[in-house]
Amino acid sequence: MEGNKKPLMGVVVNCMNLNIRKDPTQASRSLGIIGSDTVVKVCDDESVSGFYKVKTGDGISGYCMSEFIKLC
């Protein structure tokens, strides 16, 4: 099944400070941190290696661990 390419909205849950990473790995460089209850655009509803590609309201694009993003 192919993922949804239309942007979705997601909200940060169960994490006070979530890293936005350059690549979909925990070892990848952090581009920034978003807090709990922050709303982000999710670029695809299928995760890559446990990460969603996201874009913040500030324009930062990167990857966040999918377990901390609740799709809405």
N, C-alpha and C positions, 0 to 999 in steps of 0.2 A: 504494500500500500504506500502510495506516495504522500509525503507531507503536504500540508497546506502552505502554499507560498504567499498567501495574503497575510499581511501583518495582523497579529492578534494582540490583545492586551494581556498583561500579566502583572501580578503584584508579588512583592517580596514577602515571604512568610517564614517563620521559624528561624530567622537569622537577623541579628542586629546590624551587622556590617558585612555585606556580601560583595566580594571582589568581582569586578568586570575584567575579564582577561582577554588578552590579545588573541589567543588560540584556545581551542576547547580541551585544555589540560590544566591540572592544578599547578603544574610546574611553569606554566606560561606567565609572562610578565603581567602584572596588574595595571590596568589603565585607569582605575578609579574604584571607589567604594560607594555602594548605595545602601541605604538603611531600610529597616523593616517598614512595611506598608508602602514602599515606593512603587509607583506604577511605571511599567516599561512597555515598549512595543516588542513583541516577540515575532521575529521574522519568519519562523517556521515552527509548526506545532510538533515536529519530530525532533528529538534531541540528538545531538552528535556526541557520542562518548559520554553521555550524561550531562551535556551542556546545551542550553538554548542560546541561539544568537539573538541578542537584544539590542535595543537602542533606547537610551534614556531621554528624558525631556530636555536635558542639556546638550544633546547631540552626540554623546559618547556611544560608539558602537563596539560591541565585543561579545564575549561569551560568559554566561553565568551558569552555575550548577543548577540543573533542572529541578532537583529536589527542593530548592528554595524559591521556585517561581510557580505560583498558582495561576493557571490560565483562567481568564474570565471573558 
